[in-house]
Amino acid sequence: MTSATTVTLVGQAIVLIAELSGPILIGTLVVGLVISLFQAVTSIQEFTLTFLPKLLVVALILALSGHWMITEITDYTTQLFSLIPKLISG
């Protein structure tokens, strides 16, 4: 296995991680921002107020896109396992 192959595989893994974590991170970011604005406007300084809405958003995103995420991870893993003989032989 050459260093170029290693860099390619690591690059693909990083892109896959970004694709899969992106919807969850963006969803929680938006909910956190909205709740922070609400807290600033109403002067409510409750730190636990953001926990439940963020938890619900993560659950909703996983429910809606979980199948796609599992398919992407499975496809990438299958691709890696199929490359093992080629990578070992050089």
C-alpha positions, -999 to 999 in steps of 0.1 A, spaced: 0 0 0 14 33 -10 11 66 8 -11 80 -20 -36 51 -14 -36 58 23 -42 95 18 -71 87 -6 -87 63 19 -83 87 48 -97 115 26 -127 94 17 -133 86 53 -132 123 64 -156 132 36 -180 105 47 -178 116 84 -185 152 73 -215 140 52 -230 119 80 -224 143 109 -234 175 89 -272 172 92 -271 165 129 -246 193 136 -265 218 115 -298 209 131 -286 212 166 -268 245 157 -300 260 143 -321 249 173 -294 262 197 -293 295 180 -331 299 180 -333 290 217 -304 313 225 -322 342 208 -354 334 226 -335 334 259 -319 367 251 -352 383 242 -370 370 272 -341 372 297 -346 336 307 -312 322 316 -319 285 319 -290 264 307 -310 232 305 -337 247 282 -317 238 251 -312 201 260 -346 186 252 -352 205 219 -317 195 207 -323 159 217 -356 159 198 -340 174 167 -312 147 168 -338 120 171 -359 134 143 -329 137 120 -318 102 128 -353 89 122 -355 107 88 -320 101 75 -309 70 95 -314 46 67 -293 67 43 -266 70 69 -264 33 75 -264 26 38 -235 50 33 -215 35 61 -222 0 49 -212 8 13 -179 24 25 -171 -6 47 -179 -30 19 -157 -10 -4 -128 -11 21 -132 -49 27 -132 -55 -11 -100 -35 -14 -81 -55 12 -66 -81 -12 -56 -55 -36 -40 -34 -9 -21 -63 6 -7 -75 -27 6 -41 -35 
